[in-house]
Amino acid sequence: MAYFSKYKRPEQTLTADEALAKMESYCAYRERCPQEVHQKIAGLGIRGETADQIYQVLEADGFVNEERFALAFAGGKFRVNRWGKVRIRLELQRRRIAPGLIRQALDAIGESEYIAVLRELAEKKREQFQPGAGPGARAKAAAALIRAGYEPELVFQYL
C-alpha cells in the first residue's frame, strides 16, 4: 500500500531541448496567451535567459501568437459561451493582451450576429422570468444579460 507524503519529490530538471519540446506540445494543443506560456515555462522550472530563449523560439516558430489568440478567444467565447463584448474585453485585459489587439478581436465579431444573439438571449430571459416572477422580472433578466457581458444600453433596448 502506498502512502502519500506531504513532501514533493524533487522534480527532474529538464534540458532546454526537452523543455522546448514540452512547450511546443503545450502550445500546439490549443491557442495560448503569452502569460499562460510564461507561467508554464516557469512551472517546468526553467528561469532566466533560457526561459526567454524558449519563448522566443516558440514565438518565431508560430506556436505563440498574441493576435491569433485574441481572435480565437473572442470568437470562441462569443459563439460558444455567448459572452458579450464587455466580458470578453475584461478577460483579454486580465490575460494582458495589448489594447489594439483587443479592439481588433472585438471588431471581428459581426455586429448583426452580436445583436441577433443578444435578442435571442433577451427573449429567453424574458420567458424565464415572466411566469409568476413578480415585479422584478425585467430587472433580473437585465442583470443576467449584463453579467454575461452585454452593454447595459443594448440590454435595455432589447428588453
C-alpha positions as CSV (number, residue, x, y, z in Angstrom):
1,M,0.0,0.0,0.0
2,A,1.4,3.3,-1.0
3,Y,1.3,6.2,1.4
4,F,1.2,9.8,0.3
5,S,3.8,12.0,1.5
6,K,3.3,15.7,2.2
7,Y,6.7,16.3,0.6
8,K,7.0,16.6,-3.1
9,R,9.6,14.5,-5.0
10,P,12.4,16.7,-6.3
11,E,11.4,17.5,-9.9
12,Q,13.7,16.2,-12.6
13,T,15.5,19.1,-14.3
14,L,14.8,19.4,-18.0
15,T,17.3,20.3,-20.6
16,A,16.4,23.3,-22.8
17,D,15.6,21.0,-25.7
18,E,13.3,18.8,-23.6
19,A,11.5,21.9,-22.2
20,L,11.1,23.3,-25.7
21,A,9.5,20.0,-26.9
22,K,7.1,20.1,-24.0
23,M,6.2,23.7,-24.6
24,E,5.7,23.0,-28.4
25,S,3.2,20.3,-27.4
26,Y,1.5,22.5,-24.9
27,C,1.1,25.3,-27.4
28,A,0.0,23.1,-30.2
29,Y,-2.9,21.7,-28.2
30,R,-4.8,25.0,-28.3
31,E,-4.1,28.7,-28.6
32,R,-2.3,30.1,-25.6
33,C,-1.7,33.6,-24.5
34,P,1.8,34.8,-23.7
35,Q,1.0,34.9,-20.0
36,E,0.0,31.2,-19.9
37,V,3.1,30.2,-21.8
38,H,5.4,32.2,-19.4
39,Q,3.7,30.6,-16.4
40,K,4.0,27.1,-17.9
41,I,7.8,27.6,-18.7
42,A,8.3,28.8,-15.1
43,G,6.3,25.7,-13.9
44,L,8.7,23.5,-15.7
45,G,11.5,25.0,-13.6
46,I,13.1,27.0,-16.4
47,R,14.1,30.5,-15.5
48,G,16.1,33.5,-16.7
49,E,17.7,33.6,-20.1
50,T,16.8,30.0,-21.0
51,A,13.1,30.8,-20.4
52,D,13.3,33.9,-22.6
53,Q,15.1,31.9,-25.4
54,I,12.4,29.2,-25.3
55,Y,9.7,31.8,-25.5
56,Q,11.4,33.5,-28.4
57,V,11.7,30.2,-30.3
58,L,8.0,29.4,-29.7
59,E,7.0,32.8,-31.0
60,A,9.3,32.6,-34.0
61,D,8.0,29.2,-35.0
62,G,4.4,30.3,-34.7
63,F,3.4,28.3,-31.6
64,V,2.6,31.6,-29.7
65,N,0.8,34.4,-31.5
66,E,-1.0,37.1,-29.4
67,E,-3.1,38.3,-32.2
68,R,-4.2,34.8,-33.2
69,F,-5.0,34.0,-29.5
70,A,-7.1,37.2,-29.1
71,L,-9.2,36.5,-32.2
72,A,-9.7,32.8,-31.3
73,F,-10.6,33.7,-27.7
74,A,-13.1,36.4,-28.6
75,G,-14.7,34.4,-31.3
76,G,-15.0,31.2,-29.2
77,K,-16.3,32.9,-26.1
78,F,-18.9,34.7,-28.1
79,R,-20.1,31.8,-30.3
80,V,-19.8,29.0,-27.8
81,N,-20.3,30.7,-24.4
82,R,-22.4,33.6,-25.7
83,W,-20.4,36.2,-23.8
84,G,-20.9,39.9,-24.5
85,K,-18.1,42.2,-25.6
86,V,-17.7,43.8,-22.2
87,R,-16.9,40.4,-20.6
88,I,-14.6,39.4,-23.4
89,R,-12.7,42.7,-23.2
90,L,-12.2,42.2,-19.4
91,E,-11.0,38.6,-19.8
92,L,-8.5,39.6,-22.6
93,Q,-7.2,42.5,-20.4
94,R,-6.8,40.1,-17.5
95,R,-4.6,38.0,-19.8
96,R,-2.5,41.1,-20.6
97,I,-3.4,41.3,-24.3
98,A,-2.5,44.6,-26.0
99,P,-5.4,47.1,-26.3
100,G,-5.1,47.3,-30.1
101,L,-5.4,43.5,-30.4
102,I,-8.4,43.5,-28.0
103,R,-10.1,46.1,-30.3
104,Q,-9.3,44.0,-33.3
105,A,-10.7,40.9,-31.8
106,L,-13.9,42.6,-30.7
107,D,-14.3,44.2,-34.2
108,A,-14.1,40.7,-35.7
109,I,-17.4,39.8,-34.0
110,G,-20.1,40.8,-36.6
111,E,-22.5,43.5,-35.3
112,S,-25.6,41.8,-36.8
113,E,-24.6,38.4,-35.3
114,Y,-24.0,40.1,-32.0
115,I,-27.4,41.8,-31.9
116,A,-29.1,38.6,-33.0
117,V,-27.5,36.6,-30.1
118,L,-28.4,39.4,-27.7
119,R,-32.0,39.4,-28.9
120,E,-32.2,35.6,-28.6
121,L,-30.8,35.7,-25.1
122,A,-33.1,38.6,-24.1
123,E,-36.1,36.6,-25.3
124,K,-35.1,33.5,-23.3
125,K,-34.5,35.6,-20.2
126,R,-37.8,37.3,-20.6
127,E,-39.6,34.0,-20.9
128,Q,-37.7,32.6,-18.0
129,F,-38.7,35.4,-15.6
130,Q,-42.3,36.1,-16.8
131,P,-44.5,33.4,-15.3
132,G,-45.1,34.5,-11.8
133,A,-41.6,36.1,-11.4
134,G,-43.1,39.2,-9.8
135,P,-42.3,42.9,-10.3
136,G,-38.5,42.5,-10.6
137,A,-38.6,40.1,-13.6
138,R,-37.3,42.7,-16.1
139,A,-34.6,43.8,-13.7
140,K,-33.5,40.2,-13.2
141,A,-33.4,39.5,-16.9
142,A,-31.4,42.7,-17.5
143,A,-28.9,41.8,-14.7
144,A,-28.3,38.3,-16.1
145,L,-27.5,39.8,-19.6
146,I,-25.3,42.5,-18.1
147,R,-23.4,39.8,-16.1
148,A,-22.9,37.9,-19.4
149,G,-21.1,40.9,-20.7
150,Y,-23.6,42.8,-22.8
151,E,-23.7,46.5,-22.8
152,P,-26.5,47.9,-20.5
153,E,-27.8,50.3,-23.1
154,L,-28.3,47.4,-25.6
155,V,-29.8,45.2,-23.0
156,F,-32.5,47.7,-22.0
157,Q,-33.1,48.5,-25.7
158,Y,-33.9,44.8,-26.5
159,L,-35.7,44.0,-23.2
